[in-house]
């Protein structure tokens, strides 16, 4: 009986570990024709912090803290040392129809195999190509849906159905459909599996709450 009980405990522990999502940090760059910004996700279970970092100074310009347990978003302004509750934007309206295609190509990015997906919308003159990892990035899709950002890369990603839980693009490019001109690009440049300290995911205690 003791052996059976031990086997059950070990099996339960294995299932718990194998079912865990990603914990760690993800550095990525956002390119446009006018600017390049550096960003970092810090992930620990249901709590995620997104830092926007000044490319020249290396200072954090602003942050968002997502609590996927309560579906709450906070903004943090280090310069003014204030924070506040951030309301999700209204869901964007898509003109025309998005056509989703799974490509046959694949590439390895930061050690993760990624498959090609393309979302095209003729009326909006836009095509976005994603290279998506189907690993354990379980925080990503809930954040995109909770945030409701209106940029095409976020909006078009939500049009892809049937992706396994934990899917996340590690590289994506938004282009004009008519001439192939690059509009924006997101690229993951580093992934660390070191779980961040709790303090990294909290609003500093000396910050003041800003009420609009």
C-alpha positions, 0 to 999 in steps of 0.5 A: 500500500505504501508503494502504491501511495508513493506512486500516486504522489509522484505521479501527481507531482509529475502532472503538476510540474508538466502542466505548469506554464512558463515562468521567467522573463522574455525580452523582445523588440518592437520595430517601426519605421520611426522607432525601436523599443525594448520590452520585457515580460516578467512572468510568475504563474498568474502574475505578469509585468510588462516593462517598456524600456528606453533604448538609449538610457535603459531606464523603464519608461512605464509598465503594466502589471496583469493579474490573470487571477482577477483579470485586473491590469495596473499601469505603473509610471516610474518617472512620476512614481504613480500607479493606477488601475488600467481599463481594457480598451473596447474590442476593436472593429475589423473591416472586411474579413481576415484570412488565416493560413498555416504555412509549411515553414518553420524556424527555431527562435531562441531555442524554440521551434516556431511554425508559420501562420499568416493573417491577411485582410484585403480591405485593411491592406494588411498582412501579418506573418507570425512565427508561433511557438506552441510551448508553455507560454500560457500567459500570452493569449489571456493577456492579449484578450484581456488588454484588447489592444487595437494594434494590428499584430494583437488584433490579427493574432486573435483571429487564429483559431485552434492554436494549442494552449501556450502558443506565442509568436516569437517573431511577427511582421506586419506589412502593407498587402499592396506593396509589402512595406514593413509597418511593424515587427516584434522579435523575441531576443532573449528568454530566461527560465529564471523565476522573477522575485515577487518584488519585481512584479509588484508596485513599489510601496512608495508609489502613489495611486493615481485616480483619474 
